[in-house]
Amino acid sequence: MKAEPVKIITIFGTRPEAIKLAPVIKVLEEDERFINLTAVTGQHREMLDQVLNIFSLKPDYDLKLMEPEQRLAALTSRIISGLGEILSQEKPELVLVHGDTTTTLAAALTAFYQQIPIGHVEAGLRTGKKFSPFPEEMNRSLTDQLADIYFAPTPLNFQNLLRERAAEEKIFLTGNTVIDAVRMISEESYQFPREIPVAEARERGHKIILLTAHRRENLGKRMEEIFTAVWELISTYSKVELFFPVHLNPRVQRLAESRLGEHPRIHLLEPLDYQTFINLINQSRLVLTDSGGIQEEAPGLGVPVILLREDTERPEALEAGTVLKAGTSRKKIIELAGRLLEDEEFYRRTTRSSNPYGDGQAACRIRDALLEYFQLDDGVFQPFSVQD
């Protein structure tokens, strides 16, 4: 067994990465067998800082790389250059990355160039389509090609990695760390800020729908179709209010204001901190989203999701029935949302479906997998099992 603690550098740059890595960082920091350092690229500055504050995370290194209208190639280059110096100085025994962002791939490449082992949290997600979603599908696929140890959230992700010839003994089935994070910060009696009128909507006896929409592939006509459907839906159901935290992308902001800004029961909000956002999901009847992570978060809170994408790297939720796919079809969005609003039996079946993504213990499993990988413990790793 190894006598000295293992030095790990955990690298992330966006809000979703920070959310899903926060439980892992906390667990590793509490274990004296690890020295865990964190480095952030600042790929999404404001939203990242919100999560750092919520989870009381203090990065050891902050590259502060975000620029207005930043392009992927330039961002990738800056990340590789900045992280290269950090890795050369610290000489970690493992670089830990998460998911499918530009930071993820660039950090994995940087570690590879210095022949440092790579651990990939949320490994094995696939749509099988190179440009859907873009650039995430290739970011995660290429990261898995570079990785040395894989933390697969679900059995399907595990099988995807096996099909791509990853070594089975290096793949650990953990569940998704986002369920850990959601359980850390959700509160039934959460008090919303004054500018988010959830209590007022409840007092009026209204049901709440949460909308998020921002993906590159939906910009333009597809997002126009989504917003048209939303307007018609809220106009049809007089006892429903829609809350939309509008993404910082100027194209999304302009379109949201022009298409949705005048409806009295549509609330266009500033981007929310993660704790407020999770508790808004918890108060919602349903969620309309083109996001990836919300497909995991909302089922973790028993809230059904209508997916505003044609493809998803998270098909487990579709199979379980916790996520319903509408794509960007106005007709399909209205049809599915209407059914969830009107049909109580259909709604109950959707919310009672088992969550295929986790049980709140994923971070501990990742720690145990690392203990096994570095031969720090004689214990046997216990994989995640979906409970019926």
Secondary structure, DSSP 8 states (H G I E B T S, - for coil): ---S-EEEEEEE-SHHHHHHHHHHHHHHHT-TTEEEEEEE--SSHHHHHHHHHHTT---SEE-----TT--HHHHHHHHHHHHHHHHHHH--SEEEEETTSHHHHHHHHHHHHTT--EEEET-----S-TTSSTTHHHHHHHHHHH-SEEEESSHHHHHHHHHTT--GGGEEE---HHHHHHHHH--TT----TTS-HHHHHHTT-EEEEEE---GGGTTHHHHHHHHHHHHHHHH-TTEEEEEE--S-HHHHHHHHHHHTT-TTEEEE----HHHHHHHHHT-SEEEE--STHHHHHHHTT--EEE-SS--S-HHHHHHTSEEE-TT-HHHHHHHHHHHHH-HHHHHHHHHS--TT--S-HHHHHHHHHHHHTT-------------
